[in-house]
Amino acid sequence: MKLKNLFLAAMTLFAFTACTDTPDSPYDFPVNGGKGVYINETFASDFGVFTPIETVGETPWIIDYKTAKATSYVDGTNKAATSWLISAPVDFTEETEAYAAFEYIIRYSESGKVAANHQLLISADYAGDPTAATWTDLPYGAVEGADWVTFYKANVAVPAEFLGKSGVVFALRYTATTKASTWEVKNFKVAHGTAAEPEEPETPEGAYISETFATSFGAFTTHQTVGNYPWIIDYSTAKATSYVDTDGDGKADTNMEATSWLVSPTIDLTNETEAYVAFEYIIRYAESGKVADNHQLLICNDFSGDVATASWVNIPYGAVEGADWNTFYKANVAVPADFLGKSTVTFALRYNATTKAGTWEVKNFVVAHGAATGETPEEPETPDTPDTPVVPSGENMLTNGSFEDWNGSAAVAWAGPAGHNATVSQSTDARTGNYSIAVAGVANSNKRLASQSYVLAAGTYTFSIYFKANGADAGLCRIGYVPIENGQAVSSKYTYETAAASAAPAEWTARVYEFTLTEQTEVAFVIMNNKAGNGASFLVDDASLTTTDGSISGGGNEEGGEEEGGEEPETPSADKFDFTAVTSITAGAQYLIVAGTNQATALDASKSYGYLPVTTVAPANGVINTTDDNVFVIEAVDGGYSIKDALGRYLYMTGNFNSVNLDTTLPAEGGVWTIEFNADGTAKITNTYNSKFMQFDSNYNSYGVYPDARGTMPTLYKKN
């Protein structure tokens, strides 16, 4: 193989935090001119125009976590590997300038070989054998990440010698020798235009303190003056809370009184004329009226180790209580003039709780030279809601979009046949007509109202709804669709609008999602009540589907309007059933997995892996009376049992992870479990692939599969 280095360092690199629940849409890299896009692959569900090839080892690129992923860390062993992901040929015959761009995470790379082991290559003579082609390296400034959520962006110019040629291919080449890293890539794009100018990641000038709290407190120290609930590192933040488990059931249930401090190192501002403090934070479940009082930024110049004796001064930063666990607010305030010119300046974050214990997460704490950007925090970015929604031309193709027609407790054409798991009810608080539909939420579990299925031709469509708070309830709403195959929702392909879930407003407000189908597809439309809404509901009315270039060829109302049509929907069931604790398995039966009062639930349909979330149940004398929304089906297979969640996905294990993976087909490896009952009636549910067993972990309020005892093994309750 011939390889030459070409150091055309036209690269933009900066880090950002990816959203959680669904794959991001491709990042809009700059495109100058009109010759368009040659490659545009998200890797959310497949490789598209790319082909995986291995020339060393047997660890190919795979689709995982909605990315293209390469690793040769297998069964706890670092394997030697050279794995390629090679694009289809691109015709640059008439091209004068082009760029390649993608987003990536690299973790656990061999020391000093981040760039060498994770290459972007280009060739004009590739003919199917990567070892025989002439490859040119395109350095993109590869950086090793510190977590699994922060994607870096690469943007590099296509070398001039490849412009004007046809048959140009790109390759991502993963190499491992003594240590096997993991490389995740998404949103790979090749397009006409110039690569962005090199840009250094933002770092504050003259920084005195700069701590991310991603893995440690750094030079900060923790102190407690009331209670013993110190700050901890959790979810890559510094976190304070005194809402804790006091009865030993593994579930936080008690508000404890506390005053907990996170104190900075002492810094010298003797020569400083202006400085600022900045950090990002989330505050949740704060005591009413005491958000600012209980979550303070303090400063002093006489700290000597005892927080109780220092002369602390409060620095108001406009503390705001958040509505979810994903949206960080930004604080950026000036260091008070009284402390400029002082040599022993110390800062502190002081958490306080009296009758109610909130939770405070903080990251990216900086003290630096310069002027503050403002005395109040920046509001997190949220999409604008137009006063008058944009309504495309064309007739409404949804059946019963106004929710006027009901069949008992179900709105006609809204309850499936697939993807629907929400409890709904009729409401007389309507935007138009007599009725709207209330979509109930459940804490820690996404719930979806799904339409009947529609077969849509290729084209661009606009799905829109109006939504509002249901009285005092303001659940978090997001809309999208899911492909339907063989009558089942394809759980790995839920597609939502790019806007994050938002709390239902007090007045009827439009939510609009435009999407394009490249081929005829059967879909159901989805209105999701996000799990972060903590069980609050919202109302929906006047749902609409329109198009200017597509058409409907089956399911629903082909002629448009509100005529009758489509299949009769299934009536959603809110029935409850008795589940009895058991110490033996009946193959094919439905079970609840429960540790104490913490019932395991299915992961959201948009996820293909993760730790099982929980909901609360109330066992009484060995019986739980609840709905069957979160049952697991245990079936006999060779070597043990398979376990299938309520969405029809098998739980299986892979690699060295402690989370479960999900697939609608039982995988050849990792999907077999053994179940042994302990003397106390709990079950040891062990995966035969890695000998790890299922436990409820109170630290994370979820179920994982661990190699050692670190939580509570569950009790199995069989449906009567």
N, C-alpha and C positions, 0 to 999 in steps of 0.2 A: 504494500500500500504506500502511495506517495502522499506526503502531507507537507504543505508549506504554510508558514505563519504569515498572516497579513495583519499588521497592527494598525487598522483603521479605526481608531477608538472614537467612533461616533456613537455614543451611548448615553441614554438617560437612565439613571438609577435612583429610585427612592422607594421608601417602604410605605405601605398602607395596610389597614386592617380590613380583611374581607368580611362580608356579611355572612351570616349563618343561615339558615333554613333552606335556601335554593342557590344554584350556581349564579355567579355574577354574569351580566351580559358583557360582551367583549368591550374592552376599554377603547374609547374613541381616540386612537392615536391620530396625529395630524396627517391629512392627505391633501397634498397640493396638486392642483390640476384635476383632470377628469378621466384619467386612464383606468382608474378604479382599483379594485382589490383582486389579487391573484389567489391568495389563500386566506381563509378566515375560519379557524377551527377553535371551538371552545374546549373540546375534550370533556364535555360534561357527561356524555353518555357513550361515545365511541371515538375512534381515531379519525374518522372522516377520510380525508385523502392521504393520510399517513399510514405507513406500514412498519410494524415492529420486526426487527431482525436481530438475532444474536450471533456473534462471531466468537465469543468466549463464554463458556458456561451456558446455563439453561434458565436464565432469569429474565424473561422478556419484559418490555414495557407493558403495563396494564392500565386499564381505566379504574381508578379508585379515588374515593373522596372527590368525585367530579373533576378529576384532573388526569392527565397522563402521568403515570408514576413509574419510576425506575428505582429498584433497589435489589441488592443481592444479599441482604441480611436475612437469612432463612433459618428457621428453627434454632435461633440463638447463635448462628454461625455466620461469620463473614466469608462469603464466597467470592472467588475471582470471577470477573465478568466484564464483557464489553457488549453493551446492548444499544442498538440503534433504533431511532424512530425517524423514518425517511419519508419525505413528502413526495407527492406526485410531481411530475415535471412542470415547470413554469416557462411560458414563452415570453422572453424579454426582447424579442426581435425589434420592437418599436419603442422600447423603453429607454429613457434618458436618465432617470433617477428613480430609485426605489429603496425601500427600507424593510427590515424584518423586525418584528416586535413580539414580545411575549411576557408573561408574568410567571414567577417561579418562587419556589421555596427549596433551599438546599439545607439539609441537616446531617450532622454526624459525619462530615467528610474527613478524609485522610489529611493529616496535617500538611499544609503547604501545597495541597493539590486540588484546591477548590476549582480553579479554572481549568486545570489539565484534565480533571475527571468529569467535568460537566460542560461539554463543548457544543457550541453552535457552529456547524460546518456548512459549506456550500460546494457544489461540484457541477461541472458542465459535461462530464463524461460518464456519469453513473449509468450502469446498464444492468443492474440487478444484484451485483456482487460488491458490497461496500469495501471489501479488501482490495479490489482491483481498480477502484476509482481514484481520481486525483482530487483530494479534498483540500479546501482552504479554510483555515480557522478564522472565525469572526469573533474576536474578543468582545465580550459584552459586560466586562467588569463583574464577573460572578462573585456573589457575596454569600457567605453562610449565614442562615437565619438563626434566630434565637427561640422561635416558637413555631406552631403549626398554623397560625392564622395570618401572619404578616407576609404578604407576597411582595417581592421586589419586581421592578419593571425594567426590562431590557429593551433598547431601541437602537438599532445599528444599521448603518448604510450598507446597501448591496454594493460590493466593489465594482468599479467602473469596467473591469475586464469581463464581467458577466452580463453587463448591459448590452443589448443588441444581439444576444444569443438565445436560442431556443433550447429546450431540454435541460434547464437549470433546476437542480433539486437542492433542498435544504435537509439537514439532518441534525438531530439532537443525539449526541453520543455520550453514553454513560459508561464510565470505566471504574472498576474496583480491583485493587490488588490485595493489600493487607487489611484494609478496612472498608466495609461496605456502607456507603452513605445512602440517603434517600433523596430523590430529586422529583419534585412535583411541578408540572407545567400546565398552564391553561392560557386560553385566549391568544393562540399563535396566529399572527397576521403578517402577510407580505402584501405590500401595496405600493402604488406609485406615490412618489413624493420624497421629501428630504427627511432624514432622521433628525430627531430633536437634538439640539445642541447639548453637549455634556453639561451636567448640572450636579453639583455636589449636594448631598443630603443636607437639609437645614440643621445647623448647629448654632446655638446661641453664642454670640461673641462675648468674650470676657466672662464666661460662666464660672461662678464660684461653687455652685452645686448643680449637679445634673444626675438624677437617679431615675431610672425607669420603673423600679420595683418589679421587674419582670420575674426575677428569680431570687432576689435578696433585698434586704434593707440598705445594702451598701454601708455607708458611714452613719446612717441613722440608728438611733437606739429607741427601745420601747420602755415605757414606764406606766405604772398603774397607781392611782391614788385612791380610787374607789373600786372595790371588786377586784377580781383577778381574770380579766378578759382582755389580754393584750392584743395589739395589732399583730396580724399574721400576713404572710405572703400567700395569696390565693387567687386563682384565675389571672395570674400575671399582673397582679396589683397588690398594693398594700391595703389590707382590709381590716376594718374594725366593726365588731358587732357584739352585743351582749344578749342577743336572742339565742338561747341555748337549750340543749336537751338536759332536763333536770330529773327525769324519771327513768332514764336508762333504756328507753324504747328505741333509741336511734333517731329520733325526730326532734328537731328544735321546737320547743313549745312554751318557753317561759321568757318573759321580759325581765332581765336582771338589771339592777342599778349598777352603773359603772362610770368611771372617768378614766380614759385610757389615752396615753400620749405617744406620739411618734416625733422624736426630737432630732433635729438636724445636727450635723457637726457645726462647731463654732467657726465663723469666718471673719476675715479682716476686711473691713470696709473703710479703713483709714483714709485711703486716697480716692474714695468714690464720691462722685457728685450726683449721680442718679443710678438707680438700679430697680429691678422689678422681680417679682415672684410670679411664676406661672405653673399651673398643673392642670391635669384633667381628672374628672371625678364623676362618680355616680352616687347619689344618695337615694335610698329607698326606705319606705315604711317609717318615716320620721314622725316624732311626736308632733301633733298638730300645733302650729304656731311657733315651733321651736327649731325649725330647720337651721337657721343661722346660729342660734345659741348653742346647739348641740354638736355643731360641725365647724369648729373654729380654726382659722389660721392665726397663729400668735407669733410674736417677736419679743426678744429681750436682749439686753447686753450684759447680764450678770448671772447667767446660768453656770452653776458649778457642779452639777450632777444631781441636784435635788429640785425637781420641777415645782415642788410646793413652796420653795423659798425664793424663786426667781420672780422678777418684776415683769410679768408678761403684759404685752399690749396687744389688743385685738386688731387685726387687719381685715375689715369687712371685704368679702369678695363676691357678694351677691349670691349666696348659696341657694341653689334651686333643687327641689326634689324631682327626681326623674320618674318616668313611667315604664321603663323597661331596663333590662340588664345589658343592653347593647349600646345605648346612646350616652356617650361621655360628654359632659359639659366642660367648658374651658374657663379657667380663672386666670386673669392676668392683671396684677395690681402693683402699684408702686411701693417700693420700700419707703416707709415714713422718713421724712427729712431728719427727724431727731436721731435716727440710727446711722445716717450717712456720716462718715468720718470717724466712726467707732471701730475699735479693733476686736471686740469680742461679741459679735452678733450671732444669735442663735434663733432658729425658727422651730415651731412645733405645730403639729396637727393634733388638736385635742377633741376627742370623741366623748360625748356625754350622754347618759341615758338615765332617766328617772322612772317614769311610769310606763314608757314604751321604748323598746330598743330598736333603733333603726340600724341600717347597714350602710357603711361608707366605704367605697372603693376609690383609691387614688393611684394615678400613674403619672410618669413623666414630670417629676417635680424639678423645677429649674429656678435658680437664683442667678441673675446675670446683670452685667452692666447694660444700661440703656433705659429708655423711657417705656413705661407700661403702655399697652395698647388700649387700656380702658379700666375704669374702676368697677365695672360689672362684667360678669362672664359673657362670653359669646354664646348666643343661643345655638343649639345644634342645628345643622342644616336639615330642613324638611322641605319636601316638594311643595311648590305653590299649588293651591287649589283655585282654579279659575272661578270667578263669580258666576260666569255663565259657562257651563261645560261645552267643550267642542263636540258637536253632534255631527258625525259624518252623514253624507247622503246615503240613501237606501232605506229599505223597510226593515223593521225589527224582525229578526228571524227566530227569536226565542218564543217558545210556547209559554203562556202564562207569566210573562215577564213582570206583569203588574201585581201578581200574587192575589188576584181576585178569586180564582177558582181553587176550591179545597175539597179534598176527599177525606173527610174526618179530620184527623190532626195533621194531615200532610197536604202541602201545597201541590196541586197537580203539576206534573213535569219537573218537580224539584224533590228528589230523594234518591237519586241514583240513576242508573242501576249500579254504578260503581263509584267509589271515592267519597261517598257520603257517610259521615259518622257523627254529625252534630245532632243535638236535640233541638227541635224547632217548635214554634208555636205561632198561632195566628194573633195579630195585633190590630186593633182598630186605629192606632196612631199611624195614619197613612199619608204619604205625600200626595197621591192621587187615588181616586176611587175610595173603596171602603176598608181595604186591608193592606197591611204590610206583613213581613215575616220576621220574627225574632229568632236570632241565632244565638244559642246559649254557648258559653265558654266553660272550659274546665282548666283549673290551674295545672300547669306543667304538662299539658297535652293540647296540641293543635286540633281544633274541631272544624270540620268543613261541611258547608251546605253545598251539595253537588246537584247540577241539573241532570236531566235525562241526557243521553248521548245524542250527538249530531254528527253526521258525516259531512265534512266540509271539503270543498275542492281547494286546490292550491290558490292562494290569494292573500290579501291583507284584510284583516278584520279588526273591528273595534268592539270590545266588550266593556260595558259600562253599567254602573249601578248608582243609586242614591242610598246613602246610609246615614244614620244618626244614632245618638245615645238612646237607650231604652230606659227612660226615666233617669234614675241616678246611675245606671249602669253605662259604662263607656268602654266596652270591649275593644280590642285591637283588631282592625280589619285589614285584609289584603285579598286581592282577587287574581285569578289566573285560570288555567285549564290543565287537564290531564288527558293524555291519549288513552284510548280504550282499545284493548286487544282481547279477543275471545271473551268479551263481556266483563273483563276485569280492568281496573285502573292499573296502569303501568307505574308502579310506585317510585321507580327511579327517574321518572320523567315529568313530575309535576313542574309546571312552569308558571312563575308568578311575575307580576309587574316588578320593575326595578325599584319602585318606591317601597320603602319599608312599611311594615304594618303600622297603622296610626290609630290613635284613640278616636272613637266615634264622637263627632262634634254635637253640639246642642241642637243645631238646625240641620235640615236635610242638605247634604253636600254630595256632589258628584265625585265618583272615583272612576277613572277611565284607563283602560289598558288596550294598547294597539299591538297586534302581533301579526306575523307573517307565517303562513304554511307553505312549504315548497312542494308538497305533494298532497294528494287526497288523504285525509286523516279523520278518524273517528275520535271525537273528544267529548268530554263533559266539562262544563264550566263550574268553577270552584270559587266559593266565597268563604275564606278562612277566618276563623276567630282564633287569633294567636294565643299560644299558651301563656305568654307573658302578661296577658290581661287578667290573670288571676281569677278566672271564672266569671268575669263580667260579660254581659250580653250586648248586642246591638240590634238595630232594626234595619231592614233592607227593603227597598221598593224600586219599582220601575227599572228592572234589569233589561238590558238591550244588547243585541248583537247585530251589527250592520257591516256592510262591505260595499266597496265600489267596483271590485274586480273579481271577487270570489262568488261562490254559490253553495247552497246546501243541497245535498243529493240524498239524504236519508236521515230519519230521526227528527222529531220535532215538526216544525211548520215550514214546508218548503216554499209556500207562497208568501210568507211573511205575515206580519200582523199578529193578532191575538186569537186566531182560530184554533179549534181543537185539532189535535194531531199528536202523533208519537205514541209510544207505549205508555200504558198506565204505570205510574211510579210505584215502587215498593213503599209501603207505609212505614215510616221510621218507628221503631219500637222503643218505648221508655220502660218496658216491663222489667221487673226485678225478679231474680231467681235466688233460690237457696243454694249455696255452695258449702259443702261439708269437708272439714279437714280429714285427710286420708293418710295412710301409711303404706299404701300399695298402689300400683299403677294399673288402670284399665286402658289399654291401648285404644286410641281414637277418641277418648273423652276430652272434655273441655275443663281446663283448670285455671284457677287463680294462683299466682305466685305472690305470697304475702310474707313479709317479715314484720312481726308486731302488727302495726296498723298501716304499714307501707306496702301498697299493692303495686307490683310492676305493671307498667302499661306499654303498649306498642310505641316504638319510635314513630315520629311523624312520617307520613308517606313520602315526603320529599327526601328522606334520609336513607342511605344504604348502609350505615354503620353508626355505632355510638353506644353510650351507656343507657340502659333502660330507665326512663323516668318513672316517677311514682305518683300515685294518687292515694288519698287516705280512705280507709275502710274501717268498719267497726265490728270485729269478730265478737260473737257472743255465744259462749258454750260450744265452741267448735264449729259455729255456723256463721257465714257471712251472707247477708241478703243484699244483693246489688244487681246492677245491670250486667249483661254479658258483653259489654263493649270492649273489655280488655282481657278476654280469655286467651289462653294459650292451648293449642291442641297438641297433645303428646301422642305420637304414633310409633309403633314398633318398626325398627329397621334392623338390618344385620349389624350385630355388635352392640345394640342398645336401643335408643329412641331418637326420633327427630322431634324438634320443638318448633311449632309454627305459631306466629302471632295472629292477632285478630284481623290483620290485613292480608293474611295468606302468605306471609314471608317466613322462610326457614331461618332460624338462628344458627350461625356457624362462626367458627374462629379461623383466623389466619395470622400468619407471621407471629410476632411476639407481643401482640397487643392484648390488652385486658378488656377491650370493648367487643361487642358482638357485631358481626356483619349480617346482612339480610339479603335474601334472594328468593324469588318466587319458585325457583327450581332447587331441589336439594343438591348441594354441591357434592362432588366426588370425594372431597376431603374437608374435614373440619365440622361436618354437620351431624355427627353422631355423639350422643350424650348417654352416660350411665346415671342411674338414679338410685341412691342408697338412702334408707331412712335411719336417722339417728334415734337414740333412746328417748330424746325429748320430743319426738314427732317431726322434727325438721328434716329437710331433705338435702342431701349432698348431691348436687346436680353437676356432674363432672364432664368436661369435654374430652373425648378420647384422643383428640389431635394433640393436645398440649397438657393434659392432666390438670388443668385449672378448673376451679369450681365456683359456682355462682354464689354471690353474697351481696347483701345490701350494705352499702358504705354510707354511714351517717355523715361523714365529712363532706360528701358530695351529693347526698340525698338522691342516690341512684343505685342501680344494680350493675355490677361489673362481674367479670370472671377472672379470678385471681389465683396465683400459684400458692399463696399461703393464706392463713387465717387473718383477715383484717376487717371483717364485718360480721353480719348476721346471716346465717343460712336460712332460707325461707321455709315456710310451711306450704304444702300444696292443698288447695281446696277444690274438690271436684264438683262440677255442676250436677245437681240432683235430677 
